Amino acid sequence: MSKQSKPDMPETDQATRRIARMSDVARLAGVTTMTVSRALRTPEAVSPQTLEKIEEAVRSTGFIPNYAARSLVSQRSQIIVALFPTMMNSVFSGTIEELSRQFLANGYHLLLGETSFDVEVEEKLLSGFIGWRPAGLVLTGSEHTDYSRKMLENSAAPVVELWNLPDNPFDVAVGFSNREAAYRMTMSLYEWGYRRIAFMNLHYPLNDRSVDRSAGYRQAMAELGVPVTEDMEIWVPFGVESGRAAIDRLTTASPRIDALFCSSDTLALGALMGATRAGLRVPEDLAIAGFGDVELASSVVPALTTVGVPRAAIGRESARIIMERLNGSYDGPPVVDCGFTIVRRESA
């Protein structure tokens, strides 16, 4: 076979493929390019019959609108940027799903980024994403670098901070009181008969949620008159393995601990595994509680006691606020409290 012969190559290869243009859509739909542009930008501005023809032509040609060019003209794209600490934690999945659903219904597209619990990483992501002129931004927490705050100010886009109730939100905050939630869970464990309550927290000093949960735990212990020794509050990286490994530390350093409150369900699930490996009965030898009420929390054995977080509600409220901020109709408070619940199951 000669070198020129390419039996597996389709007739239209990458070099000869023609990109569909708006004029192709207009010609196929029997309308002007201006009508196509109007239909793509504001579909309610054209008749349903015309819109149906244009949508069929778009699907037929595979036409993709040039949103980058459009954002240069309008100074705003149809993109909403949302940054989360990690995509490994399913506690955020309900919020992400609701954000995506609500924004898509309003003609916007969700662009996700992972900060790895690091404000410097958040800054790098913002410096790249803001250049695309996002219509709005959804950030997790209220801790940001000075440069990030300046970029957010210059973007002039509405900003919603998730998962906490800061005293001074950048724009609008939607979440719940992490301090109060940790306080209530600690007090609940005490009311259920546990006295030596340890706390396992995420080791990220600029994570305002971790800081507030630590404060809530310590406030409860102080009011109960139980001193918190160095080995009762441990700080670990995020992950199931951290929770599992912490059991060895706790049982070795503090054999009298009878309950472990974890600042995330991921850590708590790891602790459940570690307790099983160590031959501990849960909750008879050691009660375990988590934070977040992820889907797996109710399915493990024993089922996990945890702080229930309204993940979907936080997503819906955040999307609603950004949409109302974009059309100038939002007149609500700067901080929206979605609340939390204490969910008692078999592990405590």
Phi and psi in degrees as GROMACS dihedral restraints (atoms count N, CA, C in turn):
[ dihedral_restraints ]
;  ai    aj    ak    al  type     phi  dphi    fc
    3     4     5     6     1   -72.1    20    10
    4     5     6     7     1   160.2    20    10
    6     7     8     9     1   -66.2    20    10
    7     8     9    10     1   -25.6    20    10
    9    10    11    12     1   -77.6    20    10
   10    11    12    13     1   -17.4    20    10
   12    13    14    15     1   -78.3    20    10
   13    14    15    16     1   127.9    20    10
   15    16    17    18     1  -132.3    20    10
   16    17    18    19     1    78.6    20    10
   18    19    20    21     1   -64.4    20    10
   19    20    21    22     1   -25.3    20    10
   21    22    23    24     1   -92.0    20    10
   22    23    24    25     1    -3.9    20    10
   24    25    26    27     1   -85.0    20    10
   25    26    27    28     1   127.4    20    10
   27    28    29    30     1   -64.9    20    10
   28    29    30    31     1   158.9    20    10
   30    31    32    33     1   -57.4    20    10
   31    32    33    34     1   -38.1    20    10
   33    34    35    36     1  -106.2    20    10
   34    35    36    37     1   100.6    20    10
   36    37    38    39     1   -91.5    20    10
   37    38    39    40     1  -177.5    20    10
   39    40    41    42     1   -59.5    20    10
   40    41    42    43     1   -33.4    20    10
   42    43    44    45     1   -72.7    20    10
   43    44    45    46     1   -28.8    20    10
   45    46    47    48     1  -107.5    20    10
   46    47    48    49     1    -3.7    20    10
   48    49    50    51     1   -64.0    20    10
   49    50    51    52     1   134.9    20    10
   51    52    53    54     1  -102.1    20    10
   52    53    54    55     1   128.2    20    10
   54    55    56    57     1   -78.0    20    10
   55    56    57    58     1   130.8    20    10
   57    58    59    60     1   -65.1    20    10
   58    59    60    61     1   138.7    20    10
   60    61    62    63     1  -112.8    20    10
   61    62    63    64     1   166.7    20    10
   63    64    65    66     1   -61.7    20    10
   64    65    66    67     1   -32.2    20    10
   66    67    68    69     1   -64.6    20    10
   67    68    69    70     1   -32.0    20    10
   69    70    71    72     1   -65.7    20    10
   70    71    72    73     1   -41.9    20    10
   72    73    74    75     1   -63.5    20    10
   73    74    75    76     1   -44.2    20    10
   75    76    77    78     1   -62.3    20    10
   76    77    78    79     1   -43.5    20    10
   78    79    80    81     1   -64.2    20    10
   79    80    81    82     1   -42.7    20    10
   81    82    83    84     1   -69.6    20    10
   82    83    84    85     1   -34.2    20    10
   84    85    86    87     1   -85.4    20    10
   85    86    87    88     1   -12.4    20    10
   87    88    89    90     1    73.8    20    10
   88    89    90    91     1    34.6    20    10
   90    91    92    93     1  -132.5    20    10
   91    92    93    94     1   178.2    20    10
   93    94    95    96     1   -84.8    20    10
   94    95    96    97     1   161.1    20    10
   96    97    98    99     1   -64.2    20    10
   97    98    99   100     1   -30.5    20    10
   99   100   101   102     1   -63.9    20    10
  100   101   102   103     1   -38.6    20    10
  102   103   104   105     1   -67.0    20    10
  103   104   105   106     1   -39.5    20    10
  105   106   107   108     1   -61.5    20    10
  106   107   108   109     1   -46.2    20    10
  108   109   110   111     1   -59.7    20    10
  109   110   111   112     1   -42.9    20    10
  111   112   113   114     1   -65.5    20    10
  112   113   114   115     1   -40.3    20    10
  114   115   116   117     1   -65.4    20    10
  115   116   117   118     1   -38.2    20    10
  117   118   119   120     1   -72.9    20    10
  118   119   120   121     1   -34.1    20    10
  120   121   122   123     1   -83.1    20    10
  121   122   123   124     1   -47.1    20    10
  123   124   125   126     1  -137.2    20    10
  124   125   126   127     1    83.0    20    10
  126   127   128   129     1   -58.7    20    10
  127   128   129   130     1   -26.6    20    10
  129   130   131   132     1   -70.7    20    10
  130   131   132   133     1   -10.9    20    10
  132   133   134   135     1   -84.0    20    10
  133   134   135   136     1    -6.9    20    10
  135   136   137   138     1  -118.5    20    10
  136   137   138   139     1   162.1    20    10
  138   139   140   141     1   -69.4    20    10
  139   140   141   142     1   152.8    20    10
  141   142   143   144     1   -57.0    20    10
  142   143   144   145     1   -36.6    20    10
  144   145   146   147     1   -66.6    20    10
  145   146   147   148     1   -44.4    20    10
  147   148   149   150     1   -65.8    20    10
  148   149   150   151     1   -41.0    20    10
  150   151   152   153     1   -61.8    20    10
  151   152   153   154     1   -39.9    20    10
  153   154   155   156     1   -63.9    20    10
  154   155   156   157     1   -41.8    20    10
  156   157   158   159     1   -61.8    20    10
  157   158   159   160     1   -43.7    20    10
  159   160   161   162     1   -66.3    20    10
  160   161   162   163     1   -42.3    20    10
  162   163   164   165     1   -62.7    20    10
  163   164   165   166     1   -39.6    20    10
  165   166   167   168     1   -64.4    20    10
  166   167   168   169     1   -39.8    20    10
  168   169   170   171     1   -67.7    20    10
  169   170   171   172     1   -38.0    20    10
  171   172   173   174     1   -62.3    20    10
  172   173   174   175     1   -46.5    20    10
  174   175   176   177     1   -65.4    20    10
  175   176   177   178     1   -37.8    20    10
  177   178   179   180     1   -67.2    20    10
  178   179   180   181     1   -40.0    20    10
  180   181   182   183     1   -89.8    20    10
  181   182   183   184     1   -18.1    20    10
  183   184   185   186     1    73.7    20    10
  184   185   186   187     1    22.5    20    10
  186   187   188   189     1   -62.5    20    10
  187   188   189   190     1   136.2    20    10
  189   190   191   192     1  -119.4    20    10
  190   191   192   193     1   118.9    20    10
  192   193   194   195     1   -60.9    20    10
  193   194   195   196     1   145.9    20    10
  195   196   197   198     1   -88.6    20    10
  196   197   198   199     1    88.3    20    10
  198   199   200   201     1   -68.6    20    10
  199   200   201   202     1   -29.3    20    10
  201   202   203   204     1   -62.9    20    10
  202   203   204   205     1   -44.4    20    10
  204   205   206   207     1   -66.1    20    10
  205   206   207   208     1   -38.8    20    10
  207   208   209   210     1   -64.0    20    10
  208   209   210   211     1   -38.5    20    10
  210   211   212   213     1   -68.4    20    10
  211   212   213   214     1   -27.2    20    10
  213   214   215   216     1   -65.5    20    10
  214   215   216   217     1   -35.4    20    10
  216   217   218   219     1   -77.8    20    10
  217   218   219   220     1   -47.4    20    10
  219   220   221   222     1   -88.0    20    10
  220   221   222   223     1   -11.9    20    10
  222   223   224   225     1    62.4    20    10
  223   224   225   226     1    21.0    20    10
  225   226   227   228     1  -156.2    20    10
  226   227   228   229     1   133.9    20    10
  228   229   230   231     1   -96.7    20    10
  229   230   231   232     1  -177.9    20    10
  231   232   233   234     1   -98.3    20    10
  232   233   234   235     1    23.4    20    10
  234   235   236   237     1  -103.5    20    10
  235   236   237   238     1   137.3    20    10
  237   238   239   240     1  -113.7    20    10
  238   239   240   241     1   123.1    20    10
  240   241   242   243     1   -92.5    20    10
  241   242   243   244     1   133.3    20    10
  243   244   245   246     1  -130.8    20    10
  244   245   246   247     1   126.2    20    10
  246   247   248   249     1  -112.4    20    10
  247   248   249   250     1   129.1    20    10
  249   250   251   252     1  -124.1    20    10
  250   251   252   253     1   153.8    20    10
  252   253   254   255     1   -62.2    20    10
  253   254   255   256     1   -37.2    20    10
  255   256   257   258     1  -157.2    20    10
  256   257   258   259     1   149.7    20    10
  258   259   260   261     1   -96.0    20    10
  259   260   261   262     1    -3.4    20    10
  261   262   263   264     1   -78.5    20    10
  262   263   264   265     1   -24.5    20    10
  264   265   266   267     1   -90.0    20    10
  265   266   267   268     1   114.7    20    10
  267   268   269   270     1   -70.5    20    10
  268   269   270   271     1    -5.7    20    10
  270   271   272   273     1   -62.6    20    10
  271   272   273   274     1   -25.5    20    10
  273   274   275   276     1   -88.4    20    10
  274   275   276   277     1   -10.4    20    10
  276   277   278   279     1   -62.7    20    10
  277   278   279   280     1   -41.5    20    10
  279   280   281   282     1   -64.1    20    10
  280   281   282   283     1   -36.2    20    10
  282   283   284   285     1   -69.3    20    10
  283   284   285   286     1   -44.8    20    10
  285   286   287   288     1   -62.1    20    10
  286   287   288   289     1   -43.5    20    10
  288   289   290   291     1   -60.8    20    10
  289   290   291   292     1   -43.4    20    10
  291   292   293   294     1   -70.4    20    10
  292   293   294   295     1   -39.5    20    10
  294   295   296   297     1   -58.8    20    10
  295   296   297   298     1   -48.4    20    10
  297   298   299   300     1   -60.6    20    10
  298   299   300   301     1   -45.4    20    10
  300   301   302   303     1   -62.9    20    10
  301   302   303   304     1   -46.3    20    10
  303   304   305   306     1   -68.8    20    10
  304   305   306   307     1   -42.3    20    10
  306   307   308   309     1   -67.8    20    10
  307   308   309   310     1   -41.5    20    10
  309   310   311   312     1   -61.7    20    10
  310   311   312   313     1   -38.5    20    10
  312   313   314   315     1   -64.7    20    10
  313   314   315   316     1   -21.5    20    10
  315   316   317   318     1  -104.3    20    10
  316   317   318   319     1    12.3    20    10
  318   319   320   321     1    84.6    20    10
  319   320   321   322     1    18.5    20    10
  321   322   323   324     1  -117.6    20    10
  322   323   324   325     1   159.3    20    10
  324   325   326   327     1  -120.9    20    10
  325   326   327   328     1   136.0    20    10
  327   328   329   330     1   -89.4    20    10
  328   329   330   331     1   128.3    20    10
  330   331   332   333     1  -116.3    20    10
  331   332   333   334     1   119.9    20    10
  333   334   335   336     1  -100.4    20    10
  334   335   336   337     1   150.2    20    10
  336   337   338   339     1  -142.1    20    10
  337   338   339   340     1   152.4    20    10
  339   340   341   342     1  -114.7    20    10
  340   341   342   343     1   123.5    20    10
  342   343   344   345     1   -93.1    20    10
  343   344   345   346     1   -11.6    20    10
  345   346   347   348     1    56.6    20    10
  346   347   348   349     1    35.8    20    10
  348   349   350   351     1    60.2    20    10
  349   350   351   352     1    25.9    20    10
  351   352   353   354     1  -124.8    20    10
  352   353   354   355     1   119.4    20    10
  354   355   356   357     1   -68.0    20    10
  355   356   357   358     1   -25.4    20    10
  357   358   359   360     1   -69.8    20    10
  358   359   360   361     1   -38.6    20    10
  360   361   362   363     1   -65.9    20    10
  361   362   363   364     1   -40.8    20    10
  363   364   365   366     1   -58.1    20    10
  364   365   366   367     1   -42.0    20    10
  366   367   368   369     1   -60.7    20    10
  367   368   369   370     1   -43.1    20    10
  369   370   371   372     1   -64.7    20    10
  370   371   372   373     1   -41.0    20    10
  372   373   374   375     1   -64.8    20    10
  373   374   375   376     1   -43.6    20    10
  375   376   377   378     1   -63.0    20    10
  376   377   378   379     1   -39.0    20    10
  378   379   380   381     1   -63.9    20    10
  379   380   381   382     1   -27.4    20    10
  381   382   383   384     1   -86.5    20    10
  382   383   384   385     1   -44.9    20    10
  384   385   386   387     1   -71.2    20    10
  385   386   387   388     1   -38.9    20    10
  387   388   389   390     1   -64.5    20    10
  388   389   390   391     1   -27.6    20    10
  390   391   392   393     1   -62.2    20    10
  391   392   393   394     1   -19.9    20    10
  393   394   395   396     1   -88.8    20    10
  394   395   396   397     1     9.5    20    10
  396   397   398   399     1    54.5    20    10
  397   398   399   400     1    58.2    20    10
  399   400   401   402     1   -62.9    20    10
  400   401   402   403     1   147.0    20    10
  402   403   404   405     1   -71.6    20    10
  403   404   405   406     1   -26.3    20    10
  405   406   407   408     1  -160.6    20    10
  406   407   408   409     1   164.3    20    10
  408   409   410   411     1  -134.3    20    10
  409   410   411   412     1   138.9    20    10
  411   412   413   414     1  -120.3    20    10
  412   413   414   415     1   118.5    20    10
  414   415   416   417     1  -119.0    20    10
  415   416   417   418     1   148.2    20    10
  417   418   419   420     1   -95.1    20    10
  418   419   420   421     1   119.3    20    10
  420   421   422   423     1    86.6    20    10
  421   422   423   424     1   173.2    20    10
  423   424   425   426     1  -117.3    20    10
  424   425   426   427     1     7.1    20    10
  426   427   428   429     1   -92.2    20    10
  427   428   429   430     1   120.9    20    10
  429   430   431   432     1  -141.3    20    10
  430   431   432   433     1   154.4    20    10
  432   433   434   435     1   -70.8    20    10
  433   434   435   436     1   162.8    20    10
  435   436   437   438     1   -60.5    20    10
  436   437   438   439     1   -39.5    20    10
  438   439   440   441     1   -67.5    20    10
  439   440   441   442     1   -37.7    20    10
  441   442   443   444     1   -61.0    20    10
  442   443   444   445     1   -42.2    20    10
  444   445   446   447     1   -63.9    20    10
  445   446   447   448     1   -38.7    20    10
  447   448   449   450     1   -66.1    20    10
  448   449   450   451     1   -40.3    20    10
  450   451   452   453     1   -63.6    20    10
  451   452   453   454     1   -41.6    20    10
  453   454   455   456     1   -63.4    20    10
  454   455   456   457     1   -39.7    20    10
  456   457   458   459     1   -63.1    20    10
  457   458   459   460     1   -44.7    20    10
  459   460   461   462     1   -70.9    20    10
  460   461   462   463     1   -23.7    20    10
  462   463   464   465     1   -70.8    20    10
  463   464   465   466     1   -27.6    20    10
  465   466   467   468     1    61.2    20    10
  466   467   468   469     1    15.2    20    10
  468   469   470   471     1   -92.2    20    10
  469   470   471   472     1   148.7    20    10
  471   472   473   474     1   -63.4    20    10
  472   473   474   475     1   141.1    20    10
  474   475   476   477     1  -125.8    20    10
  475   476   477   478     1   130.8    20    10
  477   478   479   480     1  -118.1    20    10
  478   479   480   481     1   127.0    20    10
  480   481   482   483     1   -99.6    20    10
  481   482   483   484     1   128.4    20    10
  483   484   485   486     1   -98.5    20    10
  484   485   486   487     1   158.3    20    10
  486   487   488   489     1    80.1    20    10
  487   488   489   490     1     6.1    20    10
  489   490   491   492     1  -156.7    20    10
  490   491   492   493     1   173.3    20    10
  492   493   494   495     1  -123.2    20    10
  493   494   495   496     1    77.4    20    10
  495   496   497   498     1   -68.3    20    10
  496   497   498   499     1   152.3    20    10
  498   499   500   501     1   -66.7    20    10
  499   500   501   502     1   -36.2    20    10
  501   502   503   504     1  -129.8    20    10
  502   503   504   505     1    80.5    20    10
  504   505   506   507     1   -64.6    20    10
  505   506   507   508     1   152.8    20    10
  507   508   509   510     1   -63.2    20    10
  508   509   510   511     1   -43.1    20    10
  510   511   512   513     1  -137.9    20    10
  511   512   513   514     1   -80.2    20    10
  513   514   515   516     1  -132.9    20    10
  514   515   516   517     1   140.4    20    10
  516   517   518   519     1  -117.6    20    10
  517   518   519   520     1   139.9    20    10
  519   520   521   522     1  -130.9    20    10
  520   521   522   523     1   121.6    20    10
  522   523   524   525     1   177.5    20    10
  523   524   525   526     1  -135.2    20    10
  525   526   527   528     1  -155.5    20    10
  526   527   528   529     1   167.4    20    10
  528   529   530   531     1   -83.1    20    10
  529   530   531   532     1   107.4    20    10
  531   532   533   534     1   -65.5    20    10
  532   533   534   535     1   -35.3    20    10
  534   535   536   537     1   -64.8    20    10
  535   536   537   538     1   -47.7    20    10
  537   538   539   540     1   -64.9    20    10
  538   539   540   541     1   -38.2    20    10
  540   541   542   543     1   -63.6    20    10
  541   542   543   544     1   -45.0    20    10
  543   544   545   546     1   -66.1    20    10
  544   545   546   547     1   -38.4    20    10
  546   547   548   549     1   -61.0    20    10
  547   548   549   550     1   -48.5    20    10
  549   550   551   552     1   -64.6    20    10
  550   551   552   553     1   -39.3    20    10
  552   553   554   555     1   -66.7    20    10
  553   554   555   556     1   -42.0    20    10
  555   556   557   558     1   -62.0    20    10
  556   557   558   559     1   -45.4    20    10
  558   559   560   561     1   -64.0    20    10
  559   560   561   562     1   -37.1    20    10
  561   562   563   564     1   -64.4    20    10
  562   563   564   565     1   -43.7    20    10
  564   565   566   567     1   -58.6    20    10
  565   566   567   568     1   -40.6    20    10
  567   568   569   570     1   -65.6    20    10
  568   569   570   571     1   -43.1    20    10
  570   571   572   573     1   -63.3    20    10
  571   572   573   574     1   -28.5    20    10
  573   574   575   576     1   -82.5    20    10
  574   575   576   577     1     1.6    20    10
  576   577   578   579     1   108.6    20    10
  577   578   579   580     1    -0.8    20    10
  579   580   581   582     1   -89.3    20    10
  580   581   582   583     1   139.6    20    10
  582   583   584   585     1  -117.1    20    10
  583   584   585   586     1   -39.9    20    10
  585   586   587   588     1  -100.9    20    10
  586   587   588   589     1    91.5    20    10
  588   589   590   591     1  -103.3    20    10
  589   590   591   592     1   114.2    20    10
  591   592   593   594     1   -90.9    20    10
  592   593   594   595     1   160.3    20    10
  594   595   596   597     1  -132.2    20    10
  595   596   597   598     1   124.9    20    10
  597   598   599   600     1  -106.9    20    10
  598   599   600   601     1   119.1    20    10
  600   601   602   603     1  -122.9    20    10
  601   602   603   604     1   160.0    20    10
  603   604   605   606     1   -77.2    20    10
  604   605   606   607     1   135.3    20    10
  606   607   608   609     1   -89.2    20    10
  607   608   609   610     1    72.4    20    10
  609   610   611   612     1  -136.3    20    10
  610   611   612   613     1    94.3    20    10
  612   613   614   615     1   -56.7    20    10
  613   614   615   616     1   -28.7    20    10
  615   616   617   618     1   -96.0    20    10
  616   617   618   619     1    13.5    20    10
  618   619   620   621     1   -89.1    20    10
  619   620   621   622     1   103.9    20    10
  621   622   623   624     1   -62.7    20    10
  622   623   624   625     1   -28.9    20    10
  624   625   626   627     1   -67.1    20    10
  625   626   627   628     1   -42.9    20    10
  627   628   629   630     1   -64.4    20    10
  628   629   630   631     1   -42.0    20    10
  630   631   632   633     1   -61.3    20    10
  631   632   633   634     1   -44.4    20    10
  633   634   635   636     1   -68.8    20    10
  634   635   636   637     1   -36.6    20    10
  636   637   638   639     1   -67.1    20    10
  637   638   639   640     1   -38.5    20    10
  639   640   641   642     1   -62.2    20    10
  640   641   642   643     1   -42.9    20    10
  642   643   644   645     1   -63.7    20    10
  643   644   645   646     1   -40.0    20    10
  645   646   647   648     1   -65.5    20    10
  646   647   648   649     1   -42.0    20    10
  648   649   650   651     1   -61.2    20    10
  649   650   651   652     1   -48.4    20    10
  651   652   653   654     1   -67.0    20    10
  652   653   654   655     1   -35.0    20    10
  654   655   656   657     1   -62.4    20    10
  655   656   657   658     1   -44.9    20    10
  657   658   659   660     1   -63.6    20    10
  658   659   660   661     1   -45.7    20    10
  660   661   662   663     1   -63.0    20    10
  661   662   663   664     1   -37.5    20    10
  663   664   665   666     1   -65.9    20    10
  664   665   666   667     1   -43.6    20    10
  666   667   668   669     1   -66.0    20    10
  667   668   669   670     1   -29.5    20    10
  669   670   671   672     1   -82.0    20    10
  670   671   672   673     1   -10.2    20    10
  672   673   674   675     1    76.2    20    10
  673   674   675   676     1    23.8    20    10
  675   676   677   678     1  -104.4    20    10
  676   677   678   679     1   114.1    20    10
  678   679   680   681     1   -66.9    20    10
  679   680   681   682     1   140.8    20    10
  681   682   683   684     1   -98.4    20    10
  682   683   684   685     1   106.0    20    10
  684   685   686   687     1   -81.6    20    10
  685   686   687   688     1   169.3    20    10
  687   688   689   690     1   -58.8    20    10
  688   689   690   691     1   -33.0    20    10
  690   691   692   693     1   -89.1    20    10
  691   692   693   694     1     5.0    20    10
  693   694   695   696     1   -94.9    20    10
  694   695   696   697     1   -24.7    20    10
  696   697   698   699     1  -116.6    20    10
  697   698   699   700     1   112.2    20    10
  699   700   701   702     1  -114.7    20    10
  700   701   702   703     1   145.7    20    10
  702   703   704   705     1  -115.2    20    10
  703   704   705   706     1   128.0    20    10
  705   706   707   708     1  -137.2    20    10
  706   707   708   709     1   160.3    20    10
  708   709   710   711     1   -70.2    20    10
  709   710   711   712     1   162.7    20    10
  711   712   713   714     1   -70.6    20    10
  712   713   714   715     1   137.5    20    10
  714   715   716   717     1   147.0    20    10
  715   716   717   718     1   154.5    20    10
  717   718   719   720     1   -61.7    20    10
  718   719   720   721     1   -39.9    20    10
  720   721   722   723     1   -62.4    20    10
  721   722   723   724     1   -34.7    20    10
  723   724   725   726     1   -61.9    20    10
  724   725   726   727     1   -42.8    20    10
  726   727   728   729     1   -64.9    20    10
  727   728   729   730     1   -40.3    20    10
  729   730   731   732     1   -65.6    20    10
  730   731   732   733     1   -46.8    20    10
  732   733   734   735     1   -66.4    20    10
  733   734   735   736     1   -29.4    20    10
  735   736   737   738     1   -66.2    20    10
  736   737   738   739     1   -25.8    20    10
  738   739   740   741     1   -59.8    20    10
  739   740   741   742     1   -42.2    20    10
  741   742   743   744     1   -61.3    20    10
  742   743   744   745     1   -42.8    20    10
  744   745   746   747     1   -63.0    20    10
  745   746   747   748     1   -43.4    20    10
  747   748   749   750     1   -68.8    20    10
  748   749   750   751     1   -44.3    20    10
  750   751   752   753     1   -71.0    20    10
  751   752   753   754     1   -26.4    20    10
  753   754   755   756     1   -80.8    20    10
  754   755   756   757     1   -46.1    20    10
  756   757   758   759     1   -81.3    20    10
  757   758   759   760     1   -33.3    20    10
  759   760   761   762     1  -136.4    20    10
  760   761   762   763     1    78.2    20    10
  762   763   764   765     1   -65.5    20    10
  763   764   765   766     1   -16.4    20    10
  765   766   767   768     1   -88.6    20    10
  766   767   768   769     1    -1.8    20    10
  768   769   770   771     1   -66.0    20    10
  769   770   771   772     1   130.1    20    10
  771   772   773   774     1  -114.4    20    10
  772   773   774   775     1    -3.3    20    10
  774   775   776   777     1  -149.3    20    10
  775   776   777   778     1   145.0    20    10
  777   778   779   780     1  -127.1    20    10
  778   779   780   781     1   118.6    20    10
  780   781   782   783     1  -102.1    20    10
  781   782   783   784     1   121.1    20    10
  783   784   785   786     1  -104.8    20    10
  784   785   786   787     1   140.6    20    10
  786   787   788   789     1   -78.4    20    10
  787   788   789   790     1     2.5    20    10
  789   790   791   792     1  -153.6    20    10
  790   791   792   793     1   152.6    20    10
  792   793   794   795     1   -65.4    20    10
  793   794   795   796     1   -30.6    20    10
  795   796   797   798     1   -60.0    20    10
  796   797   798   799     1   -45.6    20    10
  798   799   800   801     1   -64.7    20    10
  799   800   801   802     1   -40.7    20    10
  801   802   803   804     1   -65.0    20    10
  802   803   804   805     1   -40.3    20    10
  804   805   806   807     1   -64.5    20    10
  805   806   807   808     1   -38.8    20    10
  807   808   809   810     1   -63.8    20    10
  808   809   810   811     1   -39.0    20    10
  810   811   812   813     1   -64.7    20    10
  811   812   813   814     1   -37.9    20    10
  813   814   815   816     1   -59.7    20    10
  814   815   816   817     1   -43.1    20    10
  816   817   818   819     1   -63.9    20    10
  817   818   819   820     1   -43.6    20    10
  819   820   821   822     1   -63.8    20    10
  820   821   822   823     1   -38.6    20    10
  822   823   824   825     1   -64.9    20    10
  823   824   825   826     1   -40.2    20    10
  825   826   827   828     1   -62.9    20    10
  826   827   828   829     1   -44.1    20    10
  828   829   830   831     1   -64.8    20    10
  829   830   831   832     1   -32.4    20    10
  831   832   833   834     1   -83.0    20    10
  832   833   834   835     1    -0.4    20    10
  834   835   836   837     1    77.7    20    10
  835   836   837   838     1    20.0    20    10
  837   838   839   840     1   -90.9    20    10
  838   839   840   841     1   140.6    20    10
  840   841   842   843     1   -90.1    20    10
  841   842   843   844     1   133.3    20    10
  843   844   845   846     1  -113.3    20    10
  844   845   846   847     1   120.5    20    10
  846   847   848   849     1  -100.8    20    10
  847   848   849   850     1     5.3    20    10
  849   850   851   852     1   -58.4    20    10
  850   851   852   853     1   -46.2    20    10
  852   853   854   855     1   -91.3    20    10
  853   854   855   856     1   -34.1    20    10
  855   856   857   858     1  -153.2    20    10
  856   857   858   859     1   118.4    20    10
  858   859   860   861     1   -81.4    20    10
  859   860   861   862     1   145.8    20    10
  861   862   863   864     1  -132.2    20    10
  862   863   864   865     1   132.8    20    10
  864   865   866   867     1  -130.8    20    10
  865   866   867   868     1   149.3    20    10
  867   868   869   870     1  -119.5    20    10
  868   869   870   871     1  -161.4    20    10
  870   871   872   873     1  -150.3    20    10
  871   872   873   874     1   117.8    20    10
  873   874   875   876     1   130.2    20    10
  874   875   876   877     1   -32.6    20    10
  876   877   878   879     1    54.4    20    10
  877   878   879   880     1    57.2    20    10
  879   880   881   882     1   -69.7    20    10
  880   881   882   883     1   167.8    20    10
  882   883   884   885     1   -57.1    20    10
  883   884   885   886     1   -37.3    20    10
  885   886   887   888     1   -72.5    20    10
  886   887   888   889     1   -19.1    20    10
  888   889   890   891     1   -58.7    20    10
  889   890   891   892     1   -37.1    20    10
  891   892   893   894     1   -86.0    20    10
  892   893   894   895     1    -8.1    20    10
  894   895   896   897     1  -102.1    20    10
  895   896   897   898     1   -23.0    20    10
  897   898   899   900     1   -70.3    20    10
  898   899   900   901     1   164.6    20    10
  900   901   902   903     1  -121.6    20    10
  901   902   903   904     1   118.6    20    10
  903   904   905   906     1   -73.1    20    10
  904   905   906   907     1   151.5    20    10
  906   907   908   909     1   -61.0    20    10
  907   908   909   910     1   142.8    20    10
  909   910   911   912     1   -86.2    20    10
  910   911   912   913     1   126.8    20    10
  912   913   914   915     1   -73.1    20    10
  913   914   915   916     1   136.9    20    10
  915   916   917   918     1  -160.9    20    10
  916   917   918   919     1   172.4    20    10
  918   919   920   921     1   -90.5    20    10
  919   920   921   922     1   120.4    20    10
  921   922   923   924     1   -81.5    20    10
  922   923   924   925     1   127.0    20    10
  924   925   926   927     1  -113.0    20    10
  925   926   927   928     1   130.5    20    10
  927   928   929   930     1   -77.3    20    10
  928   929   930   931     1    74.2    20    10
  930   931   932   933     1   -61.2    20    10
  931   932   933   934     1   -48.0    20    10
  933   934   935   936     1   -65.6    20    10
  934   935   936   937     1   -40.9    20    10
  936   937   938   939     1   -62.2    20    10
  937   938   939   940     1   -38.6    20    10
  939   940   941   942     1   -63.0    20    10
  940   941   942   943     1   -41.3    20    10
  942   943   944   945     1   -64.6    20    10
  943   944   945   946     1   -45.2    20    10
  945   946   947   948     1   -62.6    20    10
  946   947   948   949     1   -46.5    20    10
  948   949   950   951     1   -63.3    20    10
  949   950   951   952     1   -41.6    20    10
  951   952   953   954     1   -62.8    20    10
  952   953   954   955     1   -45.0    20    10
  954   955   956   957     1   -64.1    20    10
  955   956   957   958     1   -43.9    20    10
  957   958   959   960     1   -60.0    20    10
  958   959   960   961     1   -43.2    20    10
  960   961   962   963     1   -65.0    20    10
  961   962   963   964     1   -43.4    20    10
  963   964   965   966     1   -63.6    20    10
  964   965   966   967     1   -42.6    20    10
  966   967   968   969     1   -62.1    20    10
  967   968   969   970     1   -41.7    20    10
  969   970   971   972     1   -70.1    20    10
  970   971   972   973     1   -35.1    20    10
  972   973   974   975     1   -65.1    20    10
  973   974   975   976     1   -36.6    20    10
  975   976   977   978     1   -67.7    20    10
  976   977   978   979     1   -35.3    20    10
  978   979   980   981     1   -98.3    20    10
  979   980   981   982     1     8.2    20    10
  981   982   983   984     1    76.5    20    10
  982   983   984   985     1    18.9    20    10
  984   985   986   987     1  -106.4    20    10
  985   986   987   988     1    -2.6    20    10
  987   988   989   990     1   -74.1    20    10
  988   989   990   991     1   124.4    20    10
  990   991   992   993     1  -131.5    20    10
  991   992   993   994     1    25.0    20    10
  993   994   995   996     1   -86.0    20    10
  994   995   996   997     1  -176.3    20    10
  996   997   998   999     1   -73.4    20    10
  997   998   999  1000     1   159.9    20    10
  999  1000  1001  1002     1   -73.5    20    10
 1000  1001  1002  1003     1   -16.8    20    10
 1002  1003  1004  1005     1  -130.0    20    10
 1003  1004  1005  1006     1   123.4    20    10
 1005  1006  1007  1008     1  -113.3    20    10
 1006  1007  1008  1009     1   116.9    20    10
 1008  1009  1010  1011     1   -94.6    20    10
 1009  1010  1011  1012     1   114.2    20    10
 1011  1012  1013  1014     1   -91.8    20    10
 1012  1013  1014  1015     1    -5.8    20    10
 1014  1015  1016  1017     1    77.6    20    10
 1015  1016  1017  1018     1  -177.9    20    10
 1017  1018  1019  1020     1  -155.5    20    10
 1018  1019  1020  1021     1   170.9    20    10
 1020  1021  1022  1023     1  -136.4    20    10
 1021  1022  1023  1024     1   152.4    20    10
 1023  1024  1025  1026     1   -95.9    20    10
 1024  1025  1026  1027     1   116.7    20    10
 1026  1027  1028  1029     1  -107.4    20    10
 1027  1028  1029  1030     1   106.2    20    10
 1029  1030  1031  1032     1   -92.1    20    10
 1030  1031  1032  1033     1   126.0    20    10
 1032  1033  1034  1035     1  -128.9    20    10
 1033  1034  1035  1036     1  -154.1    20    10
 1035  1036  1037  1038     1   -75.4    20    10
 1036  1037  1038  1039     1   -21.9    20    10
 1038  1039  1040  1041     1   -78.5    20    10
 1039  1040  1041  1042     1    -6.2    20    10
